[in-house]
Amino acid sequence: MKTIKDPVHGHVRVSDDLLPLLDAPHVQRLRYVRQLGFSHLVYPGANHSRFEHSVGTMYLAGSMARELGLDADDCLLTEAAALLHDIGHGPFSHATEPLLTEFCGRGHDDIAPLLIEDLAPILSGAGLDPNEIAAMVNGTHRYAGIIHGDLDVDRMDYLMRDAHYTGVPYGTVDPDRLIHSIAINDEYGLYLRESGIHSAESLLLARTLMRPSVYYHHVSRIAESMILLAGLEHATAVGEGAYHEMVRMNDFSFIAALLSSPSDEAVTLTQRILDRHLYKRAIYVGQDQVNAEGYRQGISVVRSREIAGEIAAEAGVDVTTVLVDIPAFPSEMRMGVRVEDHYDLKSLEEISPLLTALNKARRGQWRLGIYTLPGQQNAVADAAGRILSIKKPTKQDRLIL
């Protein structure tokens, strides 16, 4: 048994069965992968890692599994899956996710190859099945809702942890109340007792408030767009195999690879991020100023560079000085977990009017961004406006820039 002092949950105990996993290179790599990508450029305290988040998620997953009355083997499975759920992340977490999905053909939840090819001996020694853990992480296991669901412990931990380290007072979650309010049956799987409705609403409210202030803060988005272009330029110079190498790196080795890249553009972009000489917003608009339906799913990295080329040619600037950031629309928050309401099970949408209001707020948070070097924002904004048919911003729109 090992005890870890965690700043969010206090003392976290790791069982002897899980110690070999805790010490595995895939988990230890997460010590050097920032949880919030480039949010430290906005919030200097946001230097926490995926490793500590994984330990915290493991702690909450074990608490929920025991509260649900799962047997010892299923409790161990749940804790192991929670500890391993983020080993598929690339450097700077979600910042490099587009490289992972577009050029490597997998998302960060697709960890089965890592489990089977690299961690199978350790898992076998603990009596764990790699396929069951993969199913827990990708959401197909019976108990997957504990770490991959609407009220999962993954969200509970990252909201609390991210609020703690950024100092943003929005990540208010009551994990103990939620865990004690969740039950399970054969028909519906996990469901929420009526006593936990307000705690569930609090978690959804925290997700909504943290999104624009932390997860989609424009400075973070600009830095992420810059590092994506640096990665593209590096892979173009080195070869497509570089994508698979990059996404297995930690933050430090990734930055080192880009700084030593044969691509001058990759080196320059990376150095600008390190010096915090970031690109600036030329365009930053919501759904009401664009053809929103055309961007509902977001756009690929390759397509973003095609649009950037068109804008750069129109504006008469170098294409590497134009970044196009068009994320997918925020997903609707739906409570797949049924809610107990006077001996009946209903969806949270039927019981809580707050959910409808929060989803409307999330839609209003979406932004299309075009970023460029200081001094050429006007030329790039005019060109982007013509090419993307962006409506002229109102005085109120200008105020938020």
NORHU-V975643 format. One record per backbone hydrogen bond with DSSP energy under -1.0 kcal/mol. NH is the residue of the N-H (numbers start at 0). CO is the residue of the C=O. If there is no record, write none. Layout:
BEGIN
nh->NH co->CO
nh->NH co->CO
END
This chain:
BEGIN
nh->1 co->13
nh->3 co->11
nh->5 co->9
nh->9 co->5
nh->11 co->3
nh->13 co->1
nh->17 co->14
nh->21 co->17
nh->22 co->18
nh->23 co->20
nh->27 co->23
nh->28 co->24
nh->29 co->26
nh->30 co->27
nh->31 co->28
nh->32 co->29
nh->34 co->47
nh->38 co->35
nh->40 co->37
nh->41 co->38
nh->42 co->38
nh->45 co->42
nh->46 co->44
nh->49 co->32
nh->50 co->29
nh->52 co->48
nh->53 co->49
nh->54 co->50
nh->55 co->51
nh->56 co->52
nh->57 co->53
nh->58 co->54
nh->59 co->55
nh->60 co->56
nh->61 co->57
nh->62 co->58
nh->63 co->59
nh->64 co->60
nh->65 co->61
nh->66 co->62
nh->67 co->63
nh->68 co->65
nh->69 co->64
nh->74 co->70
nh->75 co->71
nh->76 co->72
nh->77 co->73
nh->78 co->74
nh->79 co->75
nh->80 co->76
nh->81 co->77
nh->82 co->78
nh->83 co->79
nh->86 co->83
nh->88 co->85
nh->92 co->89
nh->94 co->91
nh->95 co->92
nh->99 co->95
nh->100 co->96
nh->101 co->97
nh->102 co->98
nh->105 co->99
nh->109 co->106
nh->110 co->108
nh->114 co->110
nh->115 co->111
nh->116 co->112
nh->117 co->113
nh->118 co->113
nh->122 co->118
nh->123 co->119
nh->124 co->120
nh->126 co->123
nh->127 co->122
nh->132 co->128
nh->133 co->129
nh->134 co->130
nh->135 co->131
nh->136 co->132
nh->137 co->133
nh->139 co->134
nh->140 co->134
nh->143 co->140
nh->145 co->142
nh->146 co->143
nh->147 co->143
nh->152 co->145
nh->155 co->151
nh->156 co->152
nh->157 co->153
nh->158 co->154
nh->159 co->155
nh->160 co->156
nh->161 co->157
nh->162 co->158
nh->163 co->159
nh->164 co->160
nh->165 co->161
nh->166 co->162
nh->171 co->169
nh->177 co->173
nh->178 co->174
nh->179 co->175
nh->182 co->190
nh->184 co->188
nh->188 co->184
nh->190 co->182
nh->191 co->337
nh->192 co->180
nh->195 co->192
nh->196 co->193
nh->199 co->195
nh->200 co->196
nh->201 co->197
nh->202 co->198
nh->203 co->199
nh->204 co->200
nh->205 co->201
nh->206 co->202
nh->207 co->203
nh->208 co->204
nh->209 co->205
nh->210 co->206
nh->213 co->209
nh->214 co->209
nh->215 co->210
nh->216 co->213
nh->220 co->216
nh->221 co->217
nh->222 co->218
nh->223 co->219
nh->224 co->220
nh->225 co->221
nh->226 co->222
nh->227 co->223
nh->228 co->224
nh->229 co->225
nh->230 co->226
nh->231 co->227
nh->232 co->228
nh->233 co->229
nh->234 co->230
nh->235 co->231
nh->236 co->232
nh->237 co->233
nh->238 co->234
nh->241 co->238
nh->242 co->239
nh->244 co->240
nh->245 co->241
nh->246 co->242
nh->248 co->245
nh->250 co->31
nh->253 co->249
nh->254 co->250
nh->255 co->251
nh->256 co->252
nh->257 co->253
nh->258 co->254
nh->259 co->255
nh->260 co->257
nh->266 co->262
nh->267 co->263
nh->268 co->264
nh->269 co->265
nh->270 co->266
nh->271 co->267
nh->272 co->268
nh->273 co->269
nh->274 co->270
nh->275 co->272
nh->276 co->271
nh->279 co->371
nh->281 co->369
nh->282 co->369
nh->284 co->367
nh->288 co->285
nh->289 co->286
nh->291 co->289
nh->293 co->290
nh->294 co->291
nh->295 co->292
nh->297 co->294
nh->298 co->325
nh->303 co->299
nh->304 co->300
nh->305 co->301
nh->306 co->302
nh->307 co->303
nh->308 co->304
nh->309 co->305
nh->310 co->306
nh->311 co->307
nh->312 co->308
nh->313 co->309
nh->314 co->310
nh->315 co->311
nh->316 co->311
nh->320 co->317
nh->321 co->318
nh->322 co->370
nh->324 co->368
nh->328 co->295
nh->335 co->333
nh->338 co->345
nh->339 co->191
nh->340 co->343
nh->345 co->338
nh->351 co->347
nh->356 co->352
nh->357 co->353
nh->358 co->354
nh->359 co->355
nh->360 co->356
nh->361 co->357
nh->362 co->358
nh->363 co->359
nh->367 co->284
nh->368 co->324
nh->369 co->282
nh->370 co->322
nh->371 co->279
nh->375 co->372
nh->379 co->375
nh->380 co->376
nh->381 co->377
nh->382 co->378
nh->383 co->379
nh->384 co->380
nh->385 co->381
nh->386 co->382
nh->387 co->383
nh->389 co->384
nh->390 co->288
nh->397 co->393
nh->398 co->394
nh->400 co->397
END
